[in-house]
């Protein structure tokens, strides 16, 4: 089987999620930068969303599906717990992040900072300010989730953590969410602990010069 190819924007949280998963499993792969809706992407995902993956004759889209494939095909530490309860809790957190928290924390809050639309290129406060209470509520949920063990599921680094960490690292750079994180001992400890992992440290997207 040919080598694994991951396609997408390196700075994308979901592309990085797959890169962390690959690094955890020790998989050698090729990262092909491509924007959403580009030909390389739509050839695999008609919806045009990144990441997408090629591995021989296998093509996949959606980061969770890609991560499960990686976990089952390659040796190394399990990204999804093998016990039914741990697996279910991992899936619960993954679904919670992908269906709800990403919408608030990334789409509604973070994107207006990344792509400012206000006067003179400033962040558009008319989009940011109304969502701040929801951002606080989402981060309180995360804080409760990591407080007990420094992991989202039991005392094991799982795909639930992989799926969340890139979002939190971006949020640290914003005023409101960054202030919450700075004052949250559980989230601070969580990020510090996992930032030291080789898989997390080695996959930070390089800033354009």
N, C-alpha and C positions, 0 to 999 in steps of 0.2 A: 504493500500500500504506500502511496506517495506521502510525503511529509504533510503535516497539518499547516494550513494557511488561515490566518485570522485577518479579516478585512474590516476596516472601519477607521474612524477618526481616533487617533491615539489619546486625545484629551477627553473623549467620551467616558463617562462613568461606567457604562455598560461594557464598552470595549475593555476598559481596565479590569473590570470584574473577571472577564474571561482570561485576561493575561495573568492575573493573580492565581486563578485556578490552574492554569497551565504551569505556572512557576511552582506552585505547591506540589504538583505531580511530577515535576522535573522533566516536562515535555519540551523538546526542542521544536520550535515552530517559526514560521515566517509571518511577520506583521506587515500587511500591505495597507498603507494609508489610503483611505477613500472616503469621500463625503457621502452622506445620505442621498439616495436617489441617483447615485452615479451608476454607470453601466455594470461595474463589478458587483455592486450591491444588489441592484434590481434583478440581476441574473439569478440570484438566489432567493431574495426576498422581494416579491412584487410590491410590497408596501414601502420599500426603499429605506427601511430602518437598519441601523447598525447596532451590533456587529453581525457579520455573517461569517461562516466557516466552510472551508473545503478540506476534506481529508480523503484522498483517493476519490472514490465514486460517491462518497457521502457529502451532502451539502446540508447545512443547517442555518437557521436564523433563530433569534431570541436567546438572550444570554443564559437563561435558566436551562433551556434545552441543550445548549452547547456545553454548559458546565456539567450537566448530568452525563452527557456522552463522554466527555473527558474523564469523568470520575469512573465510569464503568469500563472504558476501553484501556486506560493506562494504569499501570501499577503505581503504588505510592499511598500516602495517607488518604483515608476516606474523606471526601468533602461533604458528603451526606451521610449522617450516622446510619449504621446498618440495623440498629434496633428500631422497631416500628414507632415507638414513642418519640425518640430523638429525631427520627426522620420526619415525622409529622410536625414537630415543633419547628424544625428547620424550614419546612415548606410553608408553615404558617407565617414565619417571619419574612421569608422571601416574597410571599404573596402580599403581605402587609406593606412591605416597602414598595414593591412594583406597582401595586394597584392604588395605594393611598399616599404613602409618605413621599414617594418620588414626585407625585403630582404637586404637592404643596411645597416641598423643600427645594425641588429643582425647577420644575416647569413654571410655577407661579412666583417663586421667590428668587431663586438663584439666577435664572435666565435674564431677568431685567437688569441684574448687575453685570452679567457677562456681555450682554448686548444692550447697552444703555440707549434709551429712547427719549430721554428728557431733553430739555433745553441745553444747548451747548455740549451735547454728548454726556450729560449727567444721567445717573439712574433715574428712571421714571417713578417718582414717589407715588403717583396715582395708582400704580400697579403693585408697588411693594408694601406700602403702609397698610392697606386693607387685609393683607394676608399674614401680617406679623403675629396676631393672636393664634392663628392656625399653626404657624411655624413653632411658636412656643409650646403649644400642646403636643405637636409631633416630637419635639426634642425631649419633653417630659416623659413621653412614652419610651423613647430610646434610653433615657437616663435610668428609668425603672428597669428596663430590660437587661442592662449591662451591670447594674449595681451589685448583684449578688456574687457573680463569679468572674466578671471581666469578659464574659462571652454571652452571646445571645441564647445559646442552647447548651445547658449543662456547663461543663468545664472543658469544652472541646472547641477548637477552631474549626468552624464549619462554613459552608457556603452562605449561611445566613450572615455571618460576619463579613465575608468577602463581598457580599452584595451591598453592604451598608457603608463600609469604611471609605470608599472613594467619595461618597456623598458628604460624609462628615468632614473629610479633609478639605473639600471645597468650601463648605459652610464656615469653616474657621476663618476664612478670608473676608467674610462679610461683617458689617457692624453689629447687627442685631443678633443673628445666630452665633456669630463669633463670640459676642459678649456672653451669651448663655453658656456656650461650650467652655469658655475660659473660667466661668464660675461654677461649673459642674464637675466636682471631683470625680464622680464615676465615669463620665465621658472622657475627661482628661486622662485618667488612668488607662481607660480602654484604648484610646488612640495612641498613647505613648507606648503601651505594651505591644500593640500590634504593628505600629510603625517600625519597630525594630526587626520584624520578620523580613527575611530576605525577599520573599515573594511580594511583599507590600512595598518595601524600599526600592526594589529594582524595577518596578513598573510605573513609577511616577512619570507622567508625560513631561517631556522636556519642553520648556517654553521657547517660543520662536524668538530668534535674535532680533 
